[in-house]
Amino acid sequence: MGRIASGGNMDTAVIDQVRAFVVANFLFGDTARMPGDAESLLAAGVVDSTGVLELVEFLEDDLGVPVADHETVPANLDSIENLARFVERKRADSR
């Protein structure tokens, strides 16, 4: 995809998994519409409220990261970088 996360040492495998999920499930393979890693998926029209639920299901089922209701906020779920940071935090907390 060619984008590099600006979040320093974020796990690129997580970023790649999240990007692949977004492209496959919300953009139906149209990588040209993929916003930058720091851009809002909601503001870009990629994800809507139902899409947030799909993202939560992906995080829980595919990445093994539990998501509490109070964690379904833009700071955690509104961009590729936010999603990757959230996954890393949750994984670190579970160690």
N, C-alpha and C positions, 0 to 999 in steps of 0.2 A: 504494500500500500504506500510505502514511501514516507509516511509521516513518522516523525520522531517525537516522542513525548518530551515535554519540557520540564517534567517533574523530577529531574535528576536521575536517581538510580531506581526508578520504578521497574518492576518486573515486566520485561517486554513480552514474555509469554502470556501474561494476564492481559496486557493491552491488546495483543494480537487476537486472543480469544474473544474479548469484548468487541473489538472491531468486526471480527468475522461474524459474530452473532448479529450485530446491528445491520451489517450489510445484507446478510441472508434473510433476516426476519422483518426488517423495516424498509430496506431499500431494494429488496428483491434482486440483489446482485449488481445494482447500479452504483459502482464505486465512485463515479463522478459526483454524486450527490452527497458523499460522505463529508461531514464537516470536519474541521480540524479537531485535534484531540482536546483542546481546551474550550471549544465552542459548545454552547448549549444545544443539546439534542432537541429540547422542547422548542426553543426559539427558532431553530432551523426547520421546524416542522417534521423532523424525523420521527420523534416519539410523542405520543399523546398520553392521556391519563391511562388508557388501557395498555399502552405500550410500557408504561412504568410497571404495571403488574407483570407483564411478560419479562421485563428485565429482572424483577425480583425472583420470578420463577427460575430464570436462567442462572442467577447467582446461587440460588439454593440447590437446584437440581444438578446443574452442570459443574459449578465451581465449588460446591459444598460449603457455601457461606450462608449461615442463617441471617435473615433480615427481619428485625423487629419492626412493628408498625411505626414506631417513632423514628426509625432510621430511613424511612421512605421520603426523604427530603432532597431538594436539588443539590445541596452540598455533598450528598453521597451519590446521586444517580443521574445528574444532568449533563455529564460530559464523559467522554472516554477516560480522561484523566481522573475525574472524580470517582468514577466507578472503579478504576484500577487502585486508587488510593484506599478506597473503602474496603476492597477485597484484601489488600495487604494489611490494613489495620485489623480487620476481623480475624485474619489468619494469625497475626502476631498475638492478638488477645487470647486466642484459643490454645496457644502453646504453653 
